Amino acid sequence: MNRMVEIRSQESLCRERAALDFQRRVFWLAQAQEWEQRALDEIAYHFRESNVAQTELGRN
């Protein structure tokens, strides 16, 4: 869970910078999108792991 907090924090920081740095706004928004995708990947990974664990419990 700490990893998710860190990822979302980085995403938020990039969005804040985009709001303040007009010359590099596109760059910061692209960075924010990358962090957002990392968060989605992290959620998907944990979802898959949870499903695998439940499937294995059901087999025993």
Helices and strands as residue ranges (DSSP letters): H 2-20, G 22-24, H 25-59
